């Protein structure tokens, strides 16, 4: 009886995976693509709006504060003393 249950569960799992792969996965992928493209379009529109509001010849430097990596500061430099070899 236990072997019969395992076989039935494997068959059921196989069909559920087939249904997910055929119907739900493409829907999920389409949703993710639309979400990403809308986010990209919004950021591009904001960038173009910012560029349009600038005066010609004006330079603006924007820093992203959302970055999580450690940037190297001036205090992290090591001093290396070079000697001339004759």
Secondary structure by P-SEA (a helix, b strand, c coil): caaaaaaaaaaaaaaaaaaaaccaaaaaaaaaaaaaaaaaaaaaaaaaaaaaaccccbbbbbbbccccccccccccbbbbbbbbcc
